Structures are given as structure tokens and as C-alpha cells.
Amino acid sequence: MAIEAIKEIKKVELQADEMIKKAHEQSKKIISDATIEADERYNSIIEEAKNVARGIVSNAEESGRKEAEVILSEGEKQCAEVSSLKGSKIDSAVNLVIERIVKTNGNS
């Protein structure tokens, strides 16, 4: 009877050891799966953030282009206006500027 009890105890101990071994394997798999999932989520979040950043930069570039077009257009318009002035108006403006500089300074 004692031998049977010892055999039963050993059998239960072996089963317990096997259960512990399986639990360790399961915990390693759970940790591994969680790490993989965390890496995938991290990469996904980073990629999404990069896409948002690219969109912001793209929008800013487009906005800058539009502003530059307006400024360039206005500059070209002003250049055309200056170029279209008749010779007498230009001469008059030059003389006025020279007159003011010379009269103000007196030495020029």
C-alpha cells in the first residue's frame, strides 16, 4: 500500500512538473506574441504619424507656392507698370530724386 501511495505521489509530481513546464512555455509564447504585436502597432503608429507629417508638409508647400505666385504676379505687374512709364516721367522722377539729394546734402 505504501508503495502504491509513493507511486501515485511520483505520478502526481510528474504531472505537476509537466504542467509547470507547459505554463512556462505558454508564458514565453504569450510574451513573444505580445512583443510582436507591440512592435507591429508601434510601426503602424509611426508610419501613420509620418503620413500625417508628409501631408502637413505638402499642404504647407502648396500654400507657400500659392502665396509666392501671388507675390510674383504682383511683382511682375509692378515691373510692367514701371517699364511702361514714358521717358519724360522717368526723367522727371530721376531729376526729382537727384534734386532732393543734392539740395538736402548740398555737397553732392
TORFI-87836 format. One record per atom (N, C-alpha, C, CB): residue in one letter; x, y, z. Coordinates in steps of 0.05 Angstrom, whole numbers, plus 5000, padded with zeros to 4 digits. Each point is the difference from the previous one (the first is absolute). Glycine has a CB too. Layout:
N
AXYZ
...
REM end
This chain:
108
M501649765000
M498450245000
M501750255000
M496549755024
A505650254992
A501850245001
A501350034973
A500849935049
I499949854938
I501350024974
I498150134979
I502949605011
E494750324991
E498050114981
E499650305005
E497749564998
A502350525027
A499750285007
A502450164990
A497349885041
I505150014962
I502550134990
I499950024970
I502649825039
K496549974947
K499750014971
K498050214992
K501249514997
E496650515017
E498050204994
E501050285004
E496449675013
I505250375009
I501250265005
I501950084978
I499549925050
K502249894942
K501950054978
K498650074974
K503349695022
K494550164973
K498450054976
K498950295001
K498849514996
V500150575026
V498950265003
V502250224998
V496349815029
E506050134983
E502350194998
E500850034971
E501549875046
L498649914939
L500750024971
L498050164985
L502349565003
Q495150405003
Q497950154987
Q500350305007
Q496949605002
A503750465023
A500350285009
A502450124986
A498049895045
D504249964953
D502450104985
D499350064971
D503049745031
E495550084957
E499250044972
E498250244997
E500349504992
M497950545027
M498250234999
M501650265003
M496349735020
I505750274998
I501750235004
I501650064974
I500449905050
K500749894938
K501550034975
K498250124978
K502949605013
K494750304984
K498150104980
K499350295006
K498249544993
A501550535033
A499350275008
A502350194992
A497149835038
H505450094967
H502350164992
H500150044970
H502549835040
E497049954945
E500050034971
E497850194990
E501849534997
Q495950445016
Q497750174993
Q500650295006
Q496949625009
S504350435014
S500750285007
S502050124981
S499049895048
K503049944944
K502050104980
K498650074974
K503649725022
K494550114969
K498650054975
K498350255002
K499949504991
I498850535032
I498350245004
I501750254999
I496849735028
I505550264985
I501850235000
I501150064972
I501349905048
S499449884938
S501050034973
S497850124981
S503149615008
D494550294994
D497850104984
D499450295007
D498149544997
A502050535028
A499450275009
A502250194990
A497649835041
T504950084959
T502250164990
T499750054970
T503049825036
I496349974950
I499650034971
I497750194994
I501849534993
E496050445021
E497750174996
E500750295007
E496949625009
A504650425013
A500750275008
A501850134978
A499749875049
D502249984941
D501750104978
D498450084976
D503849715017
E494350124976
E498350054976
E498450265005
E499749514989
R499150515034
R498450245006
R501850255000
R496849725028
Y505550264984
Y501950225001
Y500750094972
Y501949835044
N498949984939
N500750064972
N497650124985
N503349635000
S494350275005
S497650114988
S499650295009
S498049544997
I502250515028
I499750285011
I502050184988
I498149825042
I504450094957
I502250174989
I499450064971
I503349805032
E495950004952
E499550044972
E497650204996
E501749534990
E496350445027
E497750184998
E500950295007
E496949625013
A504850415007
A501050265007
A501650124978
A500149875048
K501549964939
K501650104977
K498250094977
K503849695013
N494150164982
N498150084979
N498650265007
N499249524989
V500150525036
V498850255008
V502050234996
V497049765033
A505550194976
A502050214997
A500550074970
A502249845043
R497949954940
R500350054971
R497750174990
R502549574995
G495150375014
G497750164991
G500250295009
G497249595002
I503650455023
I500350275010
I502150154984
I498749855046
V503650034948
V502150124985
V499050064972
V503549765027
S495150054961
S499050044973
S498050244999
S500649504991
N497650515029
N498150225001
N501550275003
N496549695019
A505550314998
A501550255005
A501550084974
A500649885049
E500549934937
E501450064975
E498150124979
E503349635009
E494350244990
E498050104980
E499150285008
E498549534992
S501150525034
S499250265009
S502250214994
S497249795036
G505350134968
G502250184994
G500250064970
G502449815039
R497149984945
R500150044971
R497950204991
R501649534994
K496050445018
K497850194992
K500750285009
K496749635005
E504450415019
E500850265009
E502250124982
E498749875047
A503249964946
A502250094982
A498950084973
A503249705024
E494950154966
E498850084974
E498750275001
E499249514990
V499450555031
V498750265003
V502150225002
V496149795024
I506050164991
I502150205003
I501550054974
I500549875048
L500149914938
L501450024974
L498250144980
L502549585010
S495050364990
S498150134981
S499950305005
S497349574998
E502550505028
E500050285007
E502650144992
E496849905038
G505449974966
G502650114993
G500350034969
G501949785040
E497150034946
E500150024970
E498250234991
E500949504996
K496850535017
K498250224993
K501450275005
K496049715011
Q505250315012
Q501450255007
Q502350054981
Q498749955048
C502849844944
C502250044981
C498950094973
C502649645023
A495150254969
A498850084975
A499150295001
A498549534992
E500450565031
E499250285003
E502450184999
E496149855028
V506150084985
V502450174999
V501150004971
V501049895049
S499049884938
S501149994973
S498350164981
S501849555010
S495650484995
S498250144982
S500150305004
S497149594999
L504250515021
L500250295004
L501450124976
L500049945051
K499150294941
K501250154978
K502650125009
K495550094980
G506249965002
G502650115005
G499950265016
G501549794959
S496650385036
S499950265014
S499349965029
S498750224958
K499649595048
K499349955028
K502449895015
K495349924987
I506249905001
I502449895012
I502150225005
I499149554978
D501350625001
D501950225003
D499150185022
D501149974951
S496450095051
S498950175021
S500549895027
S496550164968
A503049585035
A500449865026
A503050005008
A496049724991
V505750234989
V502949995005
V500950285009
V500749634966
N498450585020
N500850275006
N499050085028
N499950124952
L497749795055
L499050065027
L501749875022
L495450034980
V505349725016
V501749865019
V502750135002
V497649574991
I503650504987
I502750135000
I499850275013
I501349764958
E496650395036
E499650265012
E499849995030
E497750144958
R500849675052
R499749975029
R502649925014
R495249884993
I506349944994
I502549925012
I502050235000
I499249524985
V501050614993
V501950224997
V499350235019
V500949874952
K496650205048
K499150235017
K500249935029
K496950154964
T502549615044
T500249925028
T502850005010
T495949734994
N505950154990
N502749975008
N501750244993
N499549514993
G500150604984
G501450244991
G502849944989
G497450255033
N503749534973
N502749944991
N500149814976
N501550065046
S496349824947
S500049804979
S500050124973
S497749695030
REM end
